[in-house]
């Protein structure tokens, strides 16, 4: 499998495994990151590039969600929304860059459907299930519905919500308090167009030789210290990331320059997401390194950064190590979902109604790493929920990387089937303190077993 082969290339040295963080998701191809903080957890909404493309183009049917409380381990919540949720649309491919926001206990997921404009879903939970409250698209009245993509949503300090979107133009509406309608008394039936000036967005020479503003698509709007930021994919194909600032959400915008320039392992598209979490600032983007350079199979990455004293954003270099340190440690004495992963090799995740999300596609020598595991005064027993249809399968529990110190091995055995879950346990060499933990999977050829959760005792 290509995904596995590229992971091997990236992780040639065992010691490097401890530090590799980008891309942050290895079990699926993900793009267009949209982070949201709620109740102490950072949720990350992404698009989903399928493993197999159709007609050598973006092949995207679903939106996915991941979460973290430490910025190094990411829990997979699977597909949380799909094009199928919009029964009024006949588009079957084109689940493009979304963003989610919470208001008064409801979560609103703004979804661009390529060829059907911007729609909205709502849920009582950040991980769904999401439902369609309108039965039709949200945005009506722009000149070209194919350009109505990449929504970004923002609620200002006075409670007024705004939705921006667009390629190659930039538009916005003032959302009503219900978040699923907008004030139609202004602009073009409620839609305001941002003037595309050099002062607002800079300029560059397009592929046709004409000068144009740098703004391309993928806007991301937020406010910090009374200054409004508009971050966006810039300068055409291949895309850079640039930003502008303004004293008010409606402008005037002033171009500030690039945040991230083109790099060999970045895809020909890019999409920003910026957020503060637990006292740090993080910049999300995507690359094509995990797929070996396939621009239609992208993967989300993240960099930690600091604003300059004047509030400007520094130029960032995309790295492989990503976030160097966790913002909190993982408690291994609570049940930990197996799909909580810092780095993995060769694995996939799957979901069913009874079990939820679990790790599958496990082959010999595949592994997953969780970082910053705090054993405190010591762990002596390891437990895991597994399902297998044959004997001769094991999990090696190692510290730090696949070649690290072996502290125990769990015999999986035959549980009666790949969906027949049993809790297995094994004794450990006592381990204390904070470590990265690597689960290395052993067995003969084929899908060895499925893995649902684990904990230490």
C-alpha positions in Angstrom: 0.0 0.0 0.0 1.4 3.4 -1.0 0.5 5.0 2.4 2.6 2.4 4.2 5.5 2.6 1.8 5.8 6.3 2.2 5.6 6.0 6.0 8.6 3.6 5.9 10.5 6.1 3.8 9.8 8.9 6.3 10.7 6.8 9.3 14.0 5.2 8.4 15.5 5.6 11.8 13.9 4.4 15.0 15.1 7.4 17.0 13.3 9.7 14.5 10.0 8.0 15.2 9.9 9.6 18.6 9.9 13.1 17.1 8.1 12.7 13.8 4.7 14.4 14.1 3.9 15.7 10.6 1.6 14.8 9.0 -0.5 14.4 12.2 -2.9 11.8 10.7 -1.5 8.8 8.9 -4.5 6.4 8.8 -6.4 8.5 6.2 -5.6 11.2 3.7 -6.8 14.5 5.2 -6.7 18.1 4.0 -8.2 21.6 4.6 -7.8 21.7 8.4 -10.3 23.6 10.5 -9.5 23.6 14.3 -12.0 24.5 16.9 -11.6 24.6 20.7 -14.5 23.5 22.9 -14.6 22.6 26.6 -10.9 22.1 26.9 -10.5 19.9 23.8 -9.2 20.9 20.4 -11.4 19.4 17.6 -10.0 19.3 14.1 -12.4 19.0 11.1 -10.9 17.9 7.8 -11.8 16.9 4.3 -11.0 13.3 3.3 -9.1 12.5 0.2 -9.9 9.0 -0.8 -7.2 6.4 -1.2 -8.3 5.8 -4.8 -8.9 8.9 -7.0 -11.5 9.1 -9.8 -10.4 10.6 -13.1 -7.2 11.8 -11.5 -8.9 14.5 -9.6 -9.9 15.4 -6.0 -12.1 12.5 -4.8 -13.8 13.7 -1.6 -17.1 12.3 -0.3 -16.9 12.9 3.5 -15.8 15.2 6.3 -13.8 13.8 9.2 -13.1 14.9 12.8 -10.1 14.3 15.1 -9.5 15.6 18.7 -6.6 16.2 21.1 -6.0 17.5 24.6 -2.2 17.4 24.3 -1.4 18.5 20.7 0.6 15.3 20.0 -1.9 12.4 20.3 -5.0 12.6 18.0 -8.2 10.6 18.5 -10.0 9.6 15.3 -13.8 10.2 15.4 -14.2 9.0 11.9 -16.6 10.4 9.3 -18.9 12.9 11.0 -20.6 14.3 7.9 -21.1 13.3 4.2 -22.4 14.6 0.9 -25.2 12.1 1.5 -26.4 14.3 4.4 -27.7 16.8 1.8 -30.6 14.9 0.1 -31.4 17.9 -2.1 -28.0 17.8 -3.8 -27.1 15.4 -6.6 -23.4 16.1 -6.2 -21.6 12.8 -5.5 -18.0 14.1 -5.3 -16.9 17.4 -3.9 -16.9 17.6 -0.1 -14.6 20.5 0.2 -13.1 22.6 3.0 -15.5 23.0 6.0 -15.4 24.9 9.3 -17.3 24.2 12.5 -18.3 26.6 15.3 -20.3 26.3 18.5 -23.1 28.6 19.6 -25.5 28.1 22.5 -24.8 24.4 22.8 -25.2 23.7 19.1 -22.4 23.0 16.6 -22.7 24.4 13.1 -20.7 22.7 10.3 -20.4 24.9 7.2 -19.8 22.6 4.2 -18.9 23.6 0.6 -20.3 21.3 -2.0 -18.3 21.7 -5.2 -21.0 22.8 -7.7 -23.7 23.3 -5.2 -22.4 26.2 -3.0 -22.1 26.4 0.7 -24.5 24.4 3.0 -24.8 23.9 6.7 -25.3 21.0 9.1 -26.1 21.2 12.9 -25.5 18.9 15.8 -25.7 18.8 19.6 -22.2 17.3 19.7 -18.9 18.4 18.1 -18.5 14.9 16.7 -22.1 14.6 15.4 -24.4 13.2 14.3 -25.0 16.3 12.1 -28.3 16.9 10.3 -29.4 19.3 7.6 -31.7 22.0 9.1 -32.5 23.8 5.8 -33.1 21.2 3.0 -31.3 23.5 0.6 -28.0 25.4 0.3 -27.3 28.3 2.7 -25.7 30.7 0.4 -27.8 32.0 -2.5 -27.3 34.7 -5.0 -23.6 34.9 -6.0 -22.7 35.0 -9.7 -21.2 31.5 -9.9 -22.1 28.7 -7.4 -18.9 26.8 -8.4 -16.9 29.7 -6.8 -18.9 29.4 -3.5 -16.3 27.3 -1.6 -14.2 27.3 1.5 -16.4 28.9 4.2 -14.9 30.4 7.3 -17.1 31.4 10.2 -16.4 33.9 13.0 -18.5 35.3 15.9 -17.4 38.8 17.0 -17.3 40.1 20.5 -20.7 41.8 20.1 -22.3 38.4 19.2 -22.6 39.2 15.4 -21.5 36.1 13.3 -19.9 36.4 9.9 -19.4 33.8 7.2 -16.7 34.5 4.6 -16.0 32.3 1.5 -14.9 32.3 -2.1 -12.6 31.6 -5.0 -11.4 33.7 -6.8 -13.5 36.5 -5.2 -14.1 36.9 -1.5 -17.6 37.4 -0.1 -19.3 37.5 3.3 -22.7 37.6 5.0 -23.8 38.6 8.4 -25.3 35.5 9.9 -28.5 35.7 12.0 -28.4 34.4 15.6 -29.8 31.1 14.4 -26.5 30.6 12.4 -28.5 29.0 9.5 -29.8 32.2 7.8 -28.4 35.7 7.2 -29.3 39.3 7.0 -30.6 39.9 3.4 -31.1 43.7 3.8 -27.6 44.6 2.9 -25.4 44.1 -0.2 -26.6 41.8 -3.0 -29.5 40.1 -1.2 -27.3 40.0 1.9 -24.0 39.1 0.2 -21.2 41.6 0.4 -18.1 41.4 -1.9 -14.7 42.3 -0.5 -12.9 44.7 -2.9 -9.9 42.9 -4.3 -7.2 45.6 -4.2 -3.5 45.5 -4.1 -3.5 47.3 -0.8 -5.8 44.6 0.7 -4.2 41.5 -0.8 -0.9 42.4 -2.5 -0.2 41.4 -6.1 1.6 38.7 -8.2 1.9 37.7 -11.8 -0.5 35.0 -12.8 0.3 32.1 -15.1 -1.3 34.1 -17.9 1.2 36.9 -17.3 -1.5 39.3 -15.9 -1.0 41.0 -12.5 -3.6 40.1 -9.9 -4.1 40.1 -6.2 -2.5 37.3 -4.2 -5.9 36.1 -2.7 -6.9 32.7 -4.2 -9.1 30.7 -1.8 -9.3 29.1 1.6 -10.0 32.1 3.8 -9.6 31.8 7.6 -10.9 34.7 9.7 -10.3 35.4 13.4 -9.6 38.2 15.9 -6.7 38.7 18.3 -6.0 41.7 20.5 -8.6 43.9 18.7 -7.0 43.1 15.3 -8.8 41.1 12.7 -6.8 38.5 10.7 -7.7 37.1 7.3 -5.4 34.2 6.4 -5.8 32.5 3.0 -4.3 30.4 0.2 -2.4 32.8 -2.1 -0.7 33.4 -5.4 -2.5 30.8 -7.5 -1.0 27.3 -8.2 1.1 26.3 -6.4 -0.4 28.0 -3.4 1.4 29.9 -0.7 -0.3 31.0 2.5 -0.6 34.8 3.1 -2.6 37.1 5.4 -4.1 40.5 5.7 -5.3 42.4 8.8 -7.9 45.0 9.5 -9.2 47.2 12.3 -12.8 46.0 11.7 -14.2 42.7 10.4 -15.6 44.5 7.4 -12.2 46.1 6.6 -10.3 47.9 5.2 -7.9 45.0 4.9 -4.1 45.6 4.6 -1.9 43.0 3.0 0.9 41.7 5.4 2.7 39.1 3.3 3.4 35.4 3.3 3.1 33.0 6.3 4.3 29.9 4.4 6.0 29.7 1.1 6.1 26.9 -1.4 8.1 23.8 -0.3 8.8 20.6 -2.2 6.7 18.4 0.1 3.7 20.7 0.1 0.8 20.0 -2.2 -0.1 22.3 -5.1 -3.0 23.5 -2.9 -2.9 24.6 0.7 -5.4 25.6 3.3 -4.7 27.5 6.6 -6.2 27.1 10.1 -4.8 29.1 13.1 -5.9 28.8 16.7 -4.7 29.3 20.3 -4.8 26.4 22.6 -3.6 26.0 26.2 -1.4 29.1 25.9 0.2 28.3 22.6 -0.5 29.3 19.0 -0.7 26.7 16.2 -0.8 26.9 12.4 -2.4 24.1 10.5 -1.9 23.4 6.8 -1.5 20.3 4.5 1.2 18.6 2.5 1.4 15.7 0.0 4.5 14.0 1.5 2.7 11.0 2.9 1.3 10.0 -0.5 4.7 10.4 -2.2 3.8 13.7 -3.9 0.3 13.0 -5.1 -1.5 16.4 -4.9 -4.9 14.8 -4.7 -3.9 12.8 -1.6 -3.0 15.3 1.1 -2.3 15.2 4.8 -2.8 17.7 7.6 0.2 19.1 9.4 0.7 21.6 12.3 3.4 24.0 13.5 3.6 25.8 16.8 4.5 29.4 16.5 4.7 32.8 18.4 3.3 36.1 17.1 5.8 38.9 16.8 5.5 41.7 19.4 3.6 43.8 17.0 1.0 41.1 16.3 2.4 40.1 12.9 2.7 36.4 12.0 6.2 35.1 11.3 7.2 33.3 8.1 7.0 29.6 9.0 9.0 26.7 7.6 7.0 23.4 7.3 8.7 20.7 9.3 8.5 17.0 9.8 8.8 17.1 13.6 5.8 19.5 14.0 4.8 20.1 17.6 7.9 19.3 19.7 6.3 19.1 23.1 2.9 18.1 24.5 0.8 20.5 26.5 -0.3 17.8 28.9 0.5 14.2 29.6 -1.7 11.2 28.7 -3.1 9.1 31.6 -2.6 5.4 30.7 -4.7 4.2 33.7 -7.9 5.5 32.0 -9.2 3.6 29.0 -7.5 4.9 25.9 -9.0 4.4 22.5 -6.6 2.6 20.1 -7.4 5.2 17.5 -5.6 7.8 19.7 -2.3 8.0 17.8 0.7 10.2 17.6 2.3 8.3 14.8 1.4 5.0 13.1 2.8 2.7 10.4 0.5 0.9 8.0 -2.7 1.1 10.0 -6.3 2.2 9.1 -9.3 2.9 11.2 -12.8 1.6 10.8 -16.2 2.2 12.4 -19.3 0.1 13.1 -22.4 0.9 15.1 -21.6 -1.5 17.9 -17.9 -0.9 18.5 -17.4 2.6 17.2 -14.0 3.5 15.8 -11.2 0.9 16.0 -7.8 0.2 14.5 -7.6 -2.4 11.7 -5.5 -3.3 8.7 -2.8 -4.5 11.1 0.1 -6.4 9.6 3.3 -7.8 10.9 5.7 -5.1 12.2 3.1 -2.3 11.9 3.0 -0.1 14.9 1.5 2.9 16.6 3.1 5.4 19.0 1.4 7.4 21.7 3.4 10.3 23.2 3.9 11.7 26.7 2.4 8.8 28.6 2.7 9.5 32.4 3.1 6.2 34.3 3.6 8.1 37.5 4.9 5.6 40.2 4.6 2.6 38.0 2.6 0.2 35.8 2.7 -3.5 36.1 -0.2 -4.8 33.9 -1.3 -4.0 30.3 -4.9 -4.6 29.1 -6.3 -4.4 25.6 -9.6 -5.1 23.8 -8.8 -7.1 20.7 -10.6 -9.3 18.1 -8.9 -12.0 16.1 -9.9 -15.1 14.1 -6.6 -17.0 14.5 -3.7 -17.6 16.9 -0.1 -16.5 16.7 -0.6 -12.7 17.1 1.0 -10.5 19.6 1.5 -6.9 20.7 4.9 -5.9 21.9 4.9 -3.0 24.3 8.0 -0.9 23.9 9.2 2.5 25.2 9.8 5.4 22.8 10.0 3.6 19.4 9.7 0.3 17.6 13.2 -0.7 18.6 12.9 0.6 22.2 13.0 -1.2 25.5 10.6 -4.1 25.5 8.5 -3.9 28.7 5.9 -6.6 27.9 4.1 -8.5 25.2 0.5 -9.3 24.9 -0.7 -12.6 23.4 -3.8 -11.9 21.4 -4.9 -15.4 20.5 -8.1 -16.4 18.7 -11.1 -14.6 20.1 -13.5 -16.3 17.8 -13.6 -13.7 15.0 -12.5 -10.3 13.8 -15.6 -8.7 15.5 -15.5 -10.9 18.6 -13.9 -8.6 21.2 -12.1 -9.9 24.3 -10.1 -8.1 26.9 -6.6 -9.6 27.1 -3.9 -8.7 29.7 -0.2 -9.3 30.4 2.3 -8.5 33.1 4.9 -5.8 32.5 8.4 -4.9 33.5 7.6 -2.0 35.9 7.9 1.4 34.2 7.7 4.8 35.9 7.7 8.4 34.8 6.8 9.9 31.4 7.6 8.0 28.2 6.4 7.6 24.6 4.9 4.1 24.2 5.0 2.1 21.0 2.8 -0.9 20.3 4.4 -3.2 17.7 2.2 -5.8 16.1 3.5 -9.2 15.4 2.1 -12.2 13.5 2.0 -14.0 10.2 0.8 -12.5 6.9 -2.6 -10.8 6.5 -4.7 -8.6 8.8 -3.6 -9.9 12.2 -6.4 -8.6 14.4 -8.5 -5.5 15.3 -7.7 -3.3 18.2 -10.3 -1.2 20.1 -8.8 0.2 23.3 -6.0 -0.2 25.9 -5.0 0.8 29.5 -2.3 0.1 32.0 -2.9 -1.1 35.6 
